[in-house]
């Protein structure tokens, strides 16, 4: 269980998709604009996931004892959260 906890934990300084752009990308306005659109779209997707988790018409996603879907939400807090898409994985 301890190994599973360590491998499943997000560190406080973990970087997620769409979080921070590379400094070299900021120099090129075309790349910077594309990255900002990408990061904005990831935030939209997170909002869609949150909206679907509370939609009562989606009976398999809401109700007593049903854990909301969090797996592919773009961001996460530190710890074992079951959410967030990190930029890279190291084991």
Backbone as JSON, one array per atom type, in Angstrom:
{
  "sequence": "XXXXXXXXXXXXXXXXXXXXXXXXXXXXXXXXXXXXXXXXXXXXXXXXXXXXXXXXXXXXXXXXXXXXXXXXXXXXXXXXXXXXXXXXXXX",
  "N": [[0.82, -1.18, 0.0], [1.98, 1.2, 0.71], [3.81, 1.64, -1.36], [2.08, 1.93, -3.53], [0.78, 4.27, -2.73], [2.92, 6.13, -2.81], [3.62, 6.05, -5.55], [1.29, 7.0, -6.66], [0.96, 9.57, -5.82], [0.82, 13.12, -6.3], [3.3, 15.51, -6.6], [3.91, 18.62, -4.82], [5.09, 20.45, -6.58], [4.46, 19.61, -9.11], [4.02, 19.68, -12.65], [1.47, 20.4, -14.97], [-0.35, 19.54, -17.99], [-0.78, 22.28, -20.13], [-0.3, 24.11, -18.15], [2.13, 25.78, -17.6], [3.99, 27.59, -19.96], [6.87, 26.94, -22.01], [9.83, 28.89, -21.63], [11.12, 29.56, -24.05], [9.07, 29.43, -25.87], [7.56, 31.68, -25.39], [8.86, 33.71, -26.66], [8.22, 33.63, -29.34], [5.52, 34.96, -30.99], [3.5, 33.6, -32.4], [3.65, 30.93, -31.56], [3.23, 31.35, -28.85], [0.58, 32.36, -28.83], [-0.79, 30.12, -29.83], [-0.29, 28.28, -27.79], [-1.61, 29.52, -25.66], [-4.26, 29.33, -26.56], [-4.5, 26.55, -26.5], [-4.13, 26.03, -23.71], [-6.36, 27.4, -22.76], [-8.4, 25.87, -23.89], [-8.05, 23.48, -22.51], [-8.87, 24.28, -19.96], [-11.56, 24.75, -20.53], [-12.37, 22.12, -21.05], [-12.06, 21.0, -18.52], [-14.09, 22.35, -17.19], [-16.28, 21.25, -18.55], [-16.14, 18.58, -17.73], [-16.62, 18.93, -14.96], [-19.25, 19.97, -15.09], [-20.65, 17.81, -16.18], [-20.34, 15.99, -14.14], [-22.14, 16.86, -12.2], [-24.59, 16.79, -13.41], [-27.88, 15.83, -13.26], [-29.2, 14.31, -15.15], [-27.42, 12.52, -16.15], [-27.3, 9.67, -15.02], [-25.44, 7.73, -14.31], [-23.34, 9.19, -13.38], [-23.9, 10.78, -11.2], [-25.22, 11.01, -7.83], [-25.87, 9.13, -4.77], [-23.06, 7.62, -3.34], [-21.64, 7.52, -5.72], [-18.68, 8.12, -7.24], [-17.33, 11.11, -8.46], [-16.18, 11.69, -11.82], [-12.81, 12.2, -12.29], [-10.4, 11.68, -13.46], [-9.12, 12.56, -15.97], [-9.05, 15.29, -15.68], [-7.5, 18.36, -16.31], [-5.9, 19.67, -14.31], [-4.58, 19.44, -10.93], [-4.51, 19.07, -7.33], [-1.88, 18.74, -4.86], [-0.86, 15.5, -3.66], [-2.67, 12.35, -3.36], [-4.97, 12.3, -5.69], [-6.31, 11.34, -7.91], [-6.66, 12.73, -10.23], [-5.68, 15.05, -12.84], [-3.31, 15.67, -15.42], [-0.17, 15.05, -15.8], [2.81, 16.69, -17.13], [4.93, 14.95, -17.56], [5.97, 11.62, -16.66], [7.57, 10.0, -14.05], [9.08, 7.24, -12.66]],
  "CA": [[0.0, 0.0, 0.0], [2.87, 2.36, 0.77], [4.36, 1.86, -2.7], [0.98, 2.46, -4.33], [0.58, 5.67, -2.32], [4.04, 6.93, -3.31], [3.55, 6.14, -7.01], [0.06, 7.68, -7.05], [0.94, 10.93, -5.3], [1.3, 14.25, -7.08], [4.13, 16.37, -5.75], [3.43, 20.01, -4.82], [5.64, 21.22, -7.7], [4.14, 18.9, -10.36], [3.56, 20.52, -13.75], [0.4, 19.74, -15.7], [-0.56, 20.01, -19.35], [-1.41, 23.58, -20.24], [-0.03, 24.94, -16.98], [3.13, 26.81, -17.84], [4.65, 27.41, -21.24], [8.33, 27.0, -22.0], [10.3, 30.27, -21.87], [11.45, 29.76, -25.47], [7.81, 29.61, -26.62], [7.06, 33.04, -25.17], [9.56, 34.63, -27.58], [7.55, 33.59, -30.65], [4.11, 35.29, -30.75], [2.61, 32.58, -32.98], [3.65, 29.78, -30.64], [2.61, 31.8, -27.6], [-0.88, 32.42, -29.03], [-1.29, 28.74, -29.96], [-0.25, 27.67, -26.45], [-2.68, 30.12, -24.86], [-5.52, 28.69, -27.01], [-4.45, 25.19, -25.98], [-4.37, 26.07, -22.27], [-7.75, 27.8, -22.58], [-9.26, 24.73, -24.23], [-7.96, 22.54, -21.39], [-9.75, 24.79, -18.9], [-12.94, 24.48, -20.97], [-12.62, 20.69, -20.86], [-12.22, 20.79, -17.08], [-15.45, 22.81, -16.88], [-17.23, 20.26, -19.1], [-16.11, 17.42, -16.81], [-17.32, 19.33, -13.74], [-20.68, 20.09, -15.38], [-21.21, 16.47, -16.35], [-20.35, 15.3, -12.84], [-23.29, 17.28, -11.39], [-25.8, 16.74, -14.23], [-28.74, 14.73, -12.78], [-29.66, 13.47, -16.27], [-26.42, 11.49, -16.33], [-27.52, 8.9, -13.79], [-24.26, 6.97, -13.93], [-22.3, 10.11, -12.93], [-24.31, 11.51, -10.01], [-26.02, 10.26, -6.87], [-25.21, 8.64, -3.56], [-22.06, 6.57, -3.52], [-21.0, 7.58, -7.03], [-17.51, 8.99, -7.22], [-17.29, 11.9, -9.68], [-15.07, 11.43, -12.72], [-11.75, 13.18, -12.1], [-9.14, 11.16, -13.96], [-8.46, 13.35, -17.01], [-9.11, 16.74, -15.46], [-6.14, 18.81, -16.59], [-5.11, 20.14, -13.17], [-4.74, 18.67, -9.7], [-3.81, 19.51, -6.13], [-0.87, 17.76, -4.49], [-1.36, 14.33, -2.96], [-3.35, 11.34, -4.17], [-6.25, 12.92, -6.03], [-6.97, 10.66, -9.02], [-6.93, 13.68, -11.3], [-4.52, 15.76, -13.34], [-2.52, 15.06, -16.48], [1.16, 15.64, -15.68], [3.61, 16.82, -18.35], [5.74, 13.75, -17.71], [5.83, 10.64, -15.59], [8.84, 9.38, -13.67], [8.91, 6.22, -11.61]],
  "C": [[0.87, 1.25, 0.0], [3.44, 2.68, -0.6], [3.29, 2.44, -3.61], [0.73, 3.93, -4.01], [1.68, 6.56, -2.88], [3.94, 7.12, -4.82], [2.31, 6.89, -7.49], [0.02, 9.15, -6.63], [1.45, 11.94, -6.31], [2.12, 15.13, -6.15], [3.61, 17.8, -5.82], [3.94, 20.83, -6.01], [5.4, 20.53, -9.05], [3.61, 19.88, -11.4], [2.56, 19.73, -14.59], [0.27, 20.32, -17.11], [-1.28, 21.35, -19.35], [-1.12, 24.52, -19.09], [0.91, 26.09, -17.24], [3.79, 26.54, -19.19], [6.17, 27.47, -21.04], [8.77, 28.44, -22.26], [10.61, 30.54, -23.34], [10.18, 30.0, -26.3], [7.3, 31.03, -26.51], [7.7, 34.04, -26.13], [8.88, 34.71, -28.94], [6.06, 33.86, -30.46], [3.13, 34.26, -31.33], [2.51, 31.38, -32.05], [2.96, 30.15, -29.33], [1.1, 31.85, -27.72], [-1.48, 31.02, -29.13], [-1.32, 28.07, -28.59], [-1.34, 28.23, -25.56], [-4.05, 29.56, -25.26], [-5.62, 27.28, -26.45], [-4.77, 25.15, -24.49], [-5.81, 26.47, -21.97], [-8.71, 26.65, -22.86], [-9.21, 23.67, -23.12], [-8.83, 22.98, -20.22], [-11.22, 24.58, -19.25], [-13.29, 23.01, -20.73], [-12.81, 20.35, -19.39], [-13.62, 21.23, -16.64], [-16.5, 21.84, -17.38], [-17.29, 19.04, -18.19], [-16.86, 17.75, -15.53], [-18.83, 19.42, -13.95], [-21.33, 18.73, -15.54], [-21.28, 15.71, -15.04], [-21.56, 15.69, -11.99], [-24.6, 17.24, -12.17], [-26.68, 15.56, -13.79], [-29.26, 13.84, -13.9], [-28.67, 12.35, -16.56], [-26.4, 10.62, -15.08], [-26.3, 8.08, -13.37], [-23.15, 7.86, -13.38], [-22.65, 10.83, -11.63], [-25.08, 10.59, -9.07], [-25.2, 9.79, -5.69], [-24.23, 7.53, -3.9], [-21.36, 6.56, -4.86], [-19.86, 8.59, -6.96], [-17.47, 9.79, -8.52], [-16.05, 11.57, -10.51], [-14.04, 12.55, -12.59], [-10.49, 12.85, -12.89], [-8.44, 12.06, -14.97], [-8.68, 14.84, -16.87], [-7.68, 17.27, -15.59], [-5.31, 19.2, -15.38], [-5.41, 19.29, -11.93], [-4.07, 19.38, -8.54], [-2.75, 18.47, -5.81], [-1.52, 16.63, -3.7], [-1.98, 13.32, -3.91], [-4.75, 11.85, -4.47], [-7.0, 12.16, -7.12], [-7.33, 11.61, -10.15], [-5.64, 14.35, -11.73], [-3.77, 14.98, -14.4], [-1.14, 15.72, -16.43], [1.86, 15.75, -17.03], [4.45, 15.6, -18.6], [5.53, 12.85, -16.51], [7.21, 10.07, -15.3], [8.58, 8.42, -12.53], [10.28, 5.72, -11.21]]
}
